[in-house]
Amino acid sequence: MHCPFCRHPDSRVVDSRTTDDGTSIRRRRQCPDCSRRFTTVETCSLMVVKRSGVTEPFSRTKVINGVRKACQGRPVTEDALAQLGQRVEEAVRATGSAELTTHDVGLAILGPLQELDLVAYLRFASVYRAFDSLDDFEAAIAELREQGERPDADDEDVDDVVEERRENDRGSAGAAQVPVPAHAAD
């Protein structure tokens, strides 16, 4: 590490501490040449390979923004979205892989999102599990009901999503559009 003051090519670590969330290390360094101190922050890089082949750093903010679109009109707080973003980041980092695809990130979102809100989960899953027809939605709903995750208050909302998709599939001009999330990690 070069000294930011005198550009000496070396430095000595005086103190090291992990940050509050444990994802990075803060190091206090001292230059052996000019004796000035400075701080560095080290983080482990996690790269995401997009569909276009472009590689970029993982962004928790992009995850949250994509999930926010799926949660539009749902009773989901910003705090819950932030917690979901943290859980997803922890999960993808736990894979031990330095590079993931956007599809992998999307799949990592599905579990925490299912626990957060089932309607948002169905909206998001329609993109990442590539639902092609109403049958795919109905199969996903049946799977949720078999898991015992059937929400008392949200049953009508889930059925509304299915009915809206049914109307859209028929080409009904007056059918309400269900927001489907953009690719969260793109």
Secondary structure, DSSP 8 states (H G I E B T S, - for coil): ---TTT--S--EEEEEEE-TTSSEEEEEEE-TTT--EEEEEEE---EEE-TTS-EEE--HHHHHHHHHHHTTTSS--HHHHHHHHHHHHHHHHHT--SEEEHHHHHHHHHHHHHHH-HHHHHHHHHHHTT--SHHHHHHHHHHHHHTT---TTTHHHHHHHHHHHHHHHTT-TT---------TT-
